[in-house]
């Protein structure tokens, strides 16, 4: 079994509000809970939603870059809220979508993709971007296929690396690997099905065999295996590992201890 070196302890960082809200929205539909418990979850999400909208609107208006945290992940969260009847401000959603997906929709998008004109970190930056494109309803096309294939070609020994080392947001090899699996399964062209399936198989084997260190690792290990098509029974060990990290208070620590 592989084991990764421990991540450095980072103080003063809290989980993304967007990811927390997405998990909460999903929790309402997939977890059997009492009516009053579901109502409390919904009320918490509704209270948090305006703060997320303000933060996204401010970031998008003042920054030229497309970030994972305020663009791609925010768009994923907005889509999740919409699916659960908690629609966000339509104007903020439209501005966010236009800014986030601009490089995938502009007239030069295919040429730029082929030439790698805007290439940053294939994972998780580009993989989150393709996930956001899917959340926005973008159908597979040649441009998205080029991005997906490039992500697949960056796989090394079953997993993906990242140079964007900022714990806990984008340092985890599990996050890089899980989002890569999701992106290539969404947009790898049908003509490359064999290449796609072989890449995903290597990734799920790595995820299953590698011990996570942080909660981020453990959570994205579960998601990566699920996105890779791993049967529910085979997910049991990864799910058990994630559950075992839960504190008596009900929450999860960022790092052990």
N, C-alpha and C positions, 0 to 999 in steps of 0.2 A: 504493500500500500504506500502510495506517495504521501508525503506530508510537507506542507509549505512552511517556510520560515515565519515566525510570528510577526505581525504588523506592529509598528511603533505605536505607543500610546499617544493619543491626540486628545488634548483637553479642549473644552469649550465648543465642541461640535455637536449638534443635535440632529436627529433624523429629519429628512426633508418633509416639510408640511405637505407637499404634493403627494409624496409616496404614502404618508400616513392616511391622507384623505382617500387615496385610491384603494388602499387596503380596507379602510372602513366601509367604503361604498360596496366593495366586493363582498365584505363580511356580511352585509345585510342580506345578500341573496344566496350565499352558499352555506351559511352556518345556521343550523336549527337553533333558534334562540326564542326566549319568551317575548311576547309582544312588547312589553315595557322595556326590555333590553334593546330590541331593535329600534324602538322609538327614541331611546337615549342616544344610540349611535347616530341615528339620522339627525337628531337635534345638534349633536356635536359637529357633524359635517356641515350643517347649514350655518352654524356660527363661524366656522373656520373659512367658509367659502369666500366671503367678501375680502378677507385679508389676503388670500391667495390671488384673487382678481387684481387687487391694488398692487401687489408685489410684481405680478406678471406685467401689468400695464406699464408700471414705472420702468422696469428693466428693459422691456422691449422698446420703449420710446427713447431710452438713453444710451443703449449699448448697440454697437454695430455687429457684434459677434452673435452667433447662434449657439447658445449653451445647452448642455444637457439639462441642467437643473431648472432653468427658467423658460426653456423653449420646448424641447422634446418631451421631458417628463411631465411638464405642465400640460402639454397638449394631450398626452396619454391620460392624465388625471381628469381634464375637462371632458374627454370622451367617456370616461368611466362614470362621471357624475351625470352626464346626459343620459346614459343608458339606464340609470336608476332614478330618473325623473327629477334630478336636481340640477337643472340646466343653469349654466353660468351666463354671465352677461354676454349677449350676442356680439356686441361691438368689440369687447375685449377678446373674445374667442376668434373673431374674424381677423383682427390685427395680429394676434399671436400666430394663427395658421399661415397668414400671408408671409410673415417674416420667417417663420421656421422652415417653410417648404419652398421658399423662393428659389433656391439653387436647383431644386428638383423640377420646377415648373417653368423656368424661364426658357426663352427660345434657344439659348446655347447649352441647355442642360445636358444633352447627350454628348456633345463635343467636350464639354467640361469634364464629364464623367470619364470618358475614354482617356483623356489626357491627364486626369488626376489634378485638375487645376485647383480644386479647393480641398484637396485631401489633407485631413488632419490625422487624428487617431482613428483607424478603422473601428476599433472597439475601445470604449463603448460609444464614442461620439457618433460615428456613422451608423452603427447598429441601432442606437436609440433613434436616430433620425429616420431610419426606415420603419421602425416600429411606430413612430409618430405619423409617418405618411400613411401607414395602414389604418391607424386610428382615425385619420382624416378622410378615409375612403378612397385613397389613390389606388387605382387598379394597376396590376403589373404591366410594365412596359420596358422598352430597351434600356432606358436610362436607369431605372431601378434595378434591372438585371445586371448592369455593369457594376453598380455599387455592391450588390449582393455577392457577385462572383469575386470581386476584389476582397471583400471581407473573408470569404471562404478560403482564398489563397493565402491569407495571412495566418492561418492555423499552424501551430507548431507543437508537435508531440501531443496532439489531441486537444490542446487548449489555445487560448488567445492571450496575448500580452497587452499591456497598455503603458504608454509613456506618461500618461496624465495621472501621476501618482499624488493624489490628494485624499488621504483617508478621511472619512470612510466612503466618500462619494464615488470615487472612480479608481481606487487602487486595487480592488479585488480581482484576481484572475477568474474567480467564479462569476463575477458580474460581467466581465469581458466575454467569457465563454458562453454564458447563458443568453446574453443579448445577441451575440453573433449567431447562435443556433436559431433564435427566433427570427432574426432578419433574413437569413438565407432560406429558411423554410417558407417565409412569406413571399420572397421575391426572386429566388434563383430561377432562371428560365426553365421551362419544361424540358427543353432539349438537353439540359444538364442534370437531369434527375439522378443519374447514376453518381455523378460527382457530388451532388447535394447529399444524397443518402449516405455515401461513404464518409463525407465530412462530418455529418451529424452523428453517425455511429461512433466515430473516433472521439467526438466530444462527449457523448453520453457515457462512454466507457471511462474517459478521464474523470468526469464528474462523479461517477459511482465509486471510483477507486481512490479518490483524493480526499484526505481528511480536511474539513474546514477549520479555520481558526476563529474567525469573528462571526458575529450574527449575520453580517452582510454575506459572508461566504456561505453560511448554512442556508440562508433564505434563497439566495440565487442558485445554489446547488439544487434545491427542490424545484425552482422554476425552470432551470435549464433542462433537468431531466424530463419534466412535464412537457415543456415546449419541444423537446426532442422526440416525443412520442413514446416515452417509457411507460409500460403498463403500470396501473395503480399498485399492483402487488409489489413490483420491483422498486417503487418509490418509498416503500415502508421504512427502510433503514434511514434514508435521508430525512424523512418527515420526523421520525423518532429522534434523530439527532437535533433537529431544530427545536422540537418540543422540550427536550431535555435541558436546553439552555434557558428556558423560561425561569424567571425569578419567582419566589413565593408571592411577591406583590402583584404578579400578573404581567409585568413588563419584561423586556429582554435587555440585557446589557449590550453595549456596543462591542466590548472586548471582554474576555474572561477576567473575572475579578473586579 
